[in-house]
Amino acid sequence: MKNRNVTGIVAAIIYCVVLYVFLTDAPPGEAPNNPFWVYLLIPLGSIVITSLFDYVIKFDFFRKKKNSRKK
């Protein structure tokens, strides 16, 4: 895809970082106790977020289209 939605990519990166922090959070001296399928939420969530911004929402905060009409 030539024109990717930058807002969706930034939102997906923020989602990945925040979810990683929550999933690896554990009391000091203990390993995180999560099932393996929970870690699949990171890539699946980022795919859903970027596709939502690319195909459904179609609003890009970083690349605003300029209005061709001048008054």
MARBA-3410 file (N, C-alpha, C, O; in Angstrom, 1 decimal):
71
0.8,-1.2,0.0,0.0,0.0,0.0,0.9,1.2,0.0,1.8,1.4,0.8 ~ 0.6,2.1,-0.9,1.5,3.3,-1.1,1.4,4.3,0.0,2.3,4.7,0.6 ~ 0.2,4.7,0.3,-0.1,5.7,1.3,-0.6,5.1,2.6,-1.9,5.0,2.7 ~ 0.2,4.8,3.4,-0.2,4.2,4.7,-0.6,5.3,5.7,-0.1,6.4,5.6 ~ -1.5,5.0,6.5,-2.0,6.0,7.5,-1.0,6.1,8.7,-0.9,5.1,9.4
-0.4,7.2,8.8,0.7,7.4,9.8,0.0,7.3,11.2,0.7,6.8,12.2 ~ -1.2,7.9,11.4,-1.8,7.9,12.7,-2.1,6.4,13.2,-1.9,6.2,14.3 ~ -2.5,5.5,12.3,-2.7,4.1,12.6,-1.4,3.5,13.0,-1.4,2.6,14.0 ~ -0.3,3.8,12.3,1.0,3.2,12.7,1.4,3.6,14.0,1.9,2.8,14.8 ~ 1.3,4.9,14.3,1.7,5.4,15.6,0.9,4.9,16.7,1.4,4.5,17.8
-0.5,4.8,16.5,-1.3,4.2,17.5,-1.0,2.7,17.8,-1.1,2.2,18.9 ~ -0.7,2.0,16.7,-0.3,0.6,16.9,1.0,0.4,17.6,1.1,-0.5,18.4 ~ 2.0,1.3,17.4,3.2,1.2,18.1,3.0,1.5,19.6,3.6,0.8,20.5 ~ 2.2,2.5,19.9,1.9,2.8,21.3,1.2,1.6,22.0,1.5,1.3,23.1 ~ 0.2,1.0,21.2,-0.5,-0.1,21.7,0.5,-1.3,22.1,0.4,-1.9,23.1
1.4,-1.5,21.2,2.4,-2.6,21.4,3.3,-2.4,22.6,3.5,-3.3,23.4 ~ 3.7,-1.2,22.8,4.6,-0.8,23.9,3.8,-1.0,25.2,4.3,-1.5,26.2 ~ 2.6,-0.4,25.3,1.8,-0.5,26.5,1.4,-1.9,26.9,1.5,-2.3,28.0 ~ 1.0,-2.7,25.9,0.6,-4.1,26.1,1.8,-4.9,26.6,1.7,-5.8,27.4 ~ 3.0,-4.6,26.0,4.2,-5.3,26.4,4.5,-5.0,27.9,4.9,-5.9,28.6
4.4,-3.8,28.3,4.7,-3.4,29.6,3.7,-4.1,30.6,4.1,-4.6,31.6 ~ 2.4,-4.1,30.2,1.5,-4.8,31.1,1.7,-6.3,31.2,1.5,-6.9,32.2 ~ 2.1,-6.9,30.0,2.2,-8.4,30.0,3.5,-8.8,30.8,3.5,-9.9,31.3 ~ 4.5,-8.0,30.7,5.8,-8.4,31.4,5.8,-7.9,32.9,6.8,-8.1,33.5 ~ 4.8,-7.2,33.3,4.8,-6.7,34.7,4.6,-7.9,35.7,3.6,-8.7,35.5
5.4,-8.0,36.6,5.3,-9.0,37.6,6.0,-8.5,38.9,6.7,-7.6,38.9 ~ 5.6,-9.1,40.0,6.3,-8.7,41.3,7.8,-9.0,41.2,8.2,-9.8,40.5 ~ 8.5,-8.2,42.0,10.0,-8.4,41.9,10.4,-9.8,42.3,10.0,-10.3,43.3 ~ 11.3,-10.3,41.5,11.8,-11.7,41.8,11.0,-12.8,41.2,11.4,-14.0,41.3 ~ 9.9,-12.5,40.5,9.0,-13.5,39.9,8.9,-13.3,38.4,9.0,-12.2,37.9
8.7,-14.4,37.7,8.5,-14.3,36.3,7.0,-14.0,36.0,6.2,-14.5,36.8 ~ 6.7,-13.4,34.9,5.3,-13.1,34.6,4.6,-14.5,34.3,5.2,-15.3,33.6 ~ 3.4,-14.6,34.8,2.7,-15.9,34.6,1.5,-15.7,33.7,0.4,-15.5,34.1 ~ 1.8,-15.7,32.4,0.7,-15.5,31.4,0.7,-16.7,30.4,1.8,-17.3,30.2 ~ -0.4,-17.1,29.9,-0.4,-18.2,28.9,0.2,-17.7,27.6,0.3,-16.5,27.4
0.6,-18.6,26.8,1.4,-18.2,25.6,0.5,-17.5,24.6,1.0,-16.6,23.8 ~ -0.8,-17.8,24.5,-1.7,-17.1,23.5,-1.9,-15.6,23.8,-2.2,-14.9,22.9 ~ -1.6,-15.2,25.1,-1.8,-13.8,25.4,-0.8,-12.9,24.7,-1.1,-11.8,24.3 ~ 0.4,-13.4,24.4,1.4,-12.7,23.7,1.1,-12.5,22.2,1.6,-11.6,21.5 ~ 0.1,-13.3,21.7,-0.4,-13.1,20.3,-1.2,-11.8,20.2,-1.5,-11.4,19.1
-1.7,-11.3,21.3,-2.5,-10.1,21.2,-1.7,-8.9,20.7,-2.3,-7.9,20.2 ~ -0.4,-8.9,20.9,0.5,-7.8,20.5,0.4,-7.6,18.9,0.0,-6.6,18.5 ~ 0.8,-8.6,18.2,0.8,-8.4,16.7,-0.7,-8.4,16.1,-0.9,-7.6,15.2 ~ -1.6,-9.2,16.7,-2.9,-9.1,16.2,-3.6,-7.8,16.4,-4.3,-7.3,15.6 ~ -3.4,-7.2,17.6,-3.9,-5.9,17.9,-3.4,-4.8,17.0,-4.1,-3.9,16.6
-2.1,-4.9,16.7,-1.5,-3.9,15.9,-2.0,-4.0,14.4,-2.2,-3.0,13.7 ~ -2.2,-5.2,13.9,-2.8,-5.4,12.6,-4.2,-4.8,12.6,-4.6,-4.2,11.6 ~ -5.0,-5.1,13.6,-6.4,-4.6,13.6,-6.4,-3.1,13.7,-7.2,-2.4,13.0 ~ -5.5,-2.5,14.5,-5.5,-1.0,14.6,-5.1,-0.3,13.3,-5.7,0.6,12.8 ~ -4.0,-0.9,12.6,-3.6,-0.2,11.4,-4.6,-0.5,10.3,-4.8,0.4,9.5
-5.3,-1.6,10.2,-6.3,-1.8,9.2,-7.5,-0.9,9.5,-8.2,-0.5,8.5 ~ -7.9,-0.7,10.7,-9.0,0.2,11.0,-8.7,1.6,10.6,-9.6,2.2,9.9 ~ -7.5,2.1,10.8,-7.2,3.4,10.4,-7.0,3.5,8.9,-7.3,4.6,8.3 ~ -6.6,2.4,8.2,-6.4,2.5,6.8,-7.7,2.4,6.0,-7.8,3.1,5.0 ~ -8.6,1.5,6.4,-9.8,1.2,5.6,-11.1,1.8,6.2,-12.0,2.1,5.4
-11.2,1.9,7.5,-12.5,2.3,8.1,-12.5,3.8,8.5,-13.3,4.5,8.0 ~ -11.6,4.2,9.3,-11.6,5.5,9.8,-11.1,6.5,8.8,-11.7,7.6,8.6 ~ -10.0,6.2,8.1,-9.4,7.0,7.0,-9.0,8.4,7.5,-9.0,9.3,6.6 ~ -8.8,8.7,8.7,-8.4,10.0,9.2,-6.9,9.9,9.6,-6.5,9.1,10.4 ~ -6.1,10.8,9.0,-4.7,10.8,9.3,-4.4,12.1,9.9,-4.4,13.2,9.3
-4.0,12.1,11.2,-3.7,13.3,11.9,-2.4,13.9,11.5,-2.3,15.2,11.5 ~ -1.4,13.1,11.0,-0.1,13.7,10.6,-0.1,14.1,9.2,0.7,15.1,8.9 ~ -0.8,13.5,8.3,-0.9,14.0,6.9,-2.3,14.5,6.6,-3.1,13.7,6.1 ~ -2.5,15.7,6.9,-3.8,16.3,6.5,-3.8,16.7,5.1,-2.8,17.3,4.6 ~ -4.9,16.4,4.4,-5.0,16.8,3.0,-5.3,18.3,2.9,-6.1,18.8,3.7
-4.6,19.0,2.0,-4.9,20.4,1.8,-6.1,20.6,0.9,-6.3,19.9,0.0 ~ -6.8,21.6,1.3,-8.0,21.9,0.5,-7.6,22.6,-0.8,-6.8,23.6,-0.8 ~ -8.1,22.1,-1.9,-7.7,22.7,-3.2,-8.4,24.0,-3.5,-7.9,24.8,-4.3 ~ -9.5,24.2,-2.9,-10.2,25.5,-3.1,-9.7,26.6,-2.2,-9.4,26.4,-1.0 ~ -9.5,27.7,-2.8,-9.0,28.9,-2.1,-10.0,30.0,-2.2,-10.6,30.2,-3.2
-10.3,30.6,-1.1,-11.3,31.7,-1.0,-10.7,33.0,-1.1,-11.4,34.0,-1.1
END
